[in-house]
Amino acid sequence: MHRTLHGLGQRHLFADGRSYDRHAGRAFRTLHRRVADDVAAAAPSGGLVLDAGCGTGLLAAEIAQRRPDLRVHGVDLEQAMVDVAVERAERAGLADRVRFTVADLADLPLPAATADLVVSTASMHHWTDVPAIVTALHQVLRPGGPLWIYDIRWAPSGAVRAATAAAGRRTARTLVRTGAFPVALFQRLAV
């Protein structure tokens, strides 16, 4: 029942991709820049980055612009988000290296061990089946590749920690400051 109600709320909230894009662009601009810096420094040359819960493609475009050698695949549950993301990539001339797919993160349409780095930004607090999503993200990640989950610092991370521990992995939590704001508003879970 909780999952059904959550899903209905999410669909209503994210049904208008353009409206979300305007708000997310302002709210997460500095976080996206920070995450893009982290990814640009860590992704292997010519690698594939999975942006899990990509929304309207703001982060995927930022990553692709910083690292022209990378391919980025964004996945989001909402068609309206992906439509805006595809338009963004086309307008920026990135469509040959950035693609987007509508899918549930618990059932990713990617072959196993194909992503060199997996990143998720401001998505975890929406996940209803954390163990299934963490398992799916690990399945598409190449052995030894980083999985970074960035979210609001007060978003509960216990379910992610439990799911990674059950798979024999460890999770490190780091607080993330963005911009000139003196307090860290975000966290990064590195698995």
C-alpha positions in Angstrom: 0.0 0.0 0.0 2.8 2.4 0.9 4.6 1.7 -2.4 1.4 2.4 -4.3 0.6 5.7 -2.6 4.3 6.8 -2.9 4.2 6.0 -6.6 1.0 8.0 -7.2 2.5 11.0 -5.3 5.7 10.7 -7.3 3.8 10.6 -10.6 1.9 13.7 -9.7 5.0 15.6 -8.5 7.1 14.7 -11.6 4.4 14.7 -14.3 5.6 18.1 -15.6 9.2 17.6 -16.6 9.7 21.3 -17.6 8.4 22.6 -14.3 10.6 20.2 -12.4 13.6 21.2 -14.5 13.2 24.9 -13.6 13.1 24.1 -9.9 15.8 21.4 -9.9 18.1 23.6 -12.0 18.1 26.2 -9.2 18.0 23.8 -6.2 20.7 21.4 -7.4 22.9 23.5 -9.6 25.8 23.6 -7.2 25.4 19.9 -6.2 25.5 18.9 -9.9 28.6 20.9 -10.5 30.3 19.2 -7.5 29.2 15.7 -8.6 30.3 16.4 -12.1 33.7 17.4 -10.7 33.9 14.1 -8.8 32.9 12.0 -11.8 35.3 13.9 -14.1 38.2 13.1 -11.8 37.4 9.5 -11.2 35.8 8.0 -14.4 38.2 6.1 -16.6 39.0 7.4 -20.1 36.3 6.4 -22.6 34.1 5.0 -19.8 30.4 4.7 -19.4 28.7 6.5 -16.5 25.2 5.5 -15.4 23.2 8.4 -14.0 20.6 6.6 -11.9 17.5 8.6 -11.4 18.6 11.2 -13.9 15.6 13.4 -13.8 15.8 16.0 -16.6 19.4 15.2 -17.5 21.0 18.2 -15.8 23.8 16.1 -14.3 24.3 13.9 -17.3 24.8 16.9 -19.6 27.2 18.5 -17.1 29.3 15.3 -17.0 29.4 15.0 -20.7 30.4 18.6 -21.2 33.3 18.2 -18.8 34.5 14.9 -20.2 34.0 14.6 -23.9 35.5 11.1 -23.8 32.8 9.7 -21.6 29.4 8.2 -22.5 26.6 8.9 -20.1 23.4 6.8 -19.8 20.6 8.3 -17.7 17.7 6.3 -16.4 14.6 7.7 -14.8 11.1 6.3 -14.0 9.2 9.2 -15.5 8.7 9.7 -19.2 8.2 13.5 -18.7 11.7 13.7 -17.2 13.4 11.7 -19.9 11.7 13.8 -22.6 13.2 17.0 -21.2 16.6 15.2 -20.8 16.6 14.1 -24.4 15.8 17.6 -25.6 18.6 19.0 -23.4 21.2 16.5 -24.8 20.1 17.3 -28.4 20.3 21.1 -27.9 23.7 20.8 -26.3 25.0 18.6 -29.2 25.6 15.7 -26.8 23.0 13.2 -28.2 25.8 11.0 -29.7 27.3 10.4 -26.2 24.4 10.9 -23.8 21.2 8.7 -23.9 18.3 8.3 -21.7 15.9 5.5 -20.9 12.6 5.3 -19.0 13.0 2.4 -16.5 12.7 1.4 -12.9 16.1 1.5 -11.2 15.3 -1.9 -9.7 15.0 -3.4 -13.2 17.7 -1.7 -15.2 17.8 -2.3 -19.0 21.6 -2.5 -19.1 23.8 -5.6 -19.4 25.7 -6.7 -16.3 29.1 -5.1 -15.6 28.8 -2.4 -18.3 29.0 0.8 -16.3 32.4 2.1 -15.2 30.9 4.4 -12.6 27.3 4.7 -11.2 26.1 8.0 -9.7 22.7 8.9 -8.3 21.9 12.4 -7.2 18.8 13.5 -5.2 17.0 10.3 -6.0 17.6 7.9 -3.1 14.9 9.6 -0.9 12.3 8.5 -3.5 13.4 4.8 -3.6 10.7 2.5 -2.3 12.7 -0.8 -2.7 16.2 0.1 -1.7 17.6 -3.4 -1.6 16.4 -4.2 -5.1 17.8 -0.9 -6.5 21.2 -1.3 -4.8 21.4 -4.8 -6.1 20.5 -3.7 -9.7 23.0 -0.8 -9.5 25.8 -3.3 -8.4 24.9 -5.7 -11.2 25.4 -3.1 -14.0 28.7 -1.8 -12.4 32.0 -3.2 -13.5 33.9 -5.0 -10.7 35.7 -2.4 -8.6 33.8 0.5 -10.1 32.5 3.2 -7.8 28.9 3.6 -6.8 28.1 7.1 -5.4 24.8 8.1 -4.0 24.4 11.8 -3.3 21.3 13.0 -1.5 20.0 15.5 1.1 22.0 14.9 4.2 19.0 14.0 6.4 17.7 11.4 3.9 17.8 8.1 5.7 20.7 6.1 4.5 20.3 3.0 6.7 18.5 1.0 4.0 21.4 1.6 1.6 23.9 0.6 4.2 22.0 -2.5 5.1 21.6 -3.5 1.5 25.3 -3.1 0.7 26.3 -4.9 3.9 24.1 -7.8 3.0 26.0 -8.0 -0.3 29.3 -8.0 1.6 30.2 -4.4 0.7 30.9 -1.3 2.9 29.4 2.1 2.6 31.2 5.3 3.6 29.2 8.5 4.2 30.8 11.9 3.6 29.0 15.2 4.1 29.2 17.4 1.0 29.3 21.2 1.0 28.3 23.0 -2.1 28.8 26.6 -3.0 29.3 29.3 -0.4 26.7 27.9 2.1 28.6 27.2 5.3 26.8 24.0 6.2 26.9 20.7 4.3 23.4 20.1 3.0 24.2 16.9 1.1 25.7 13.5 1.8 27.6 11.1 -0.4 27.3 7.4 0.2 30.3 5.7 -1.5 29.8 1.9 -1.9 
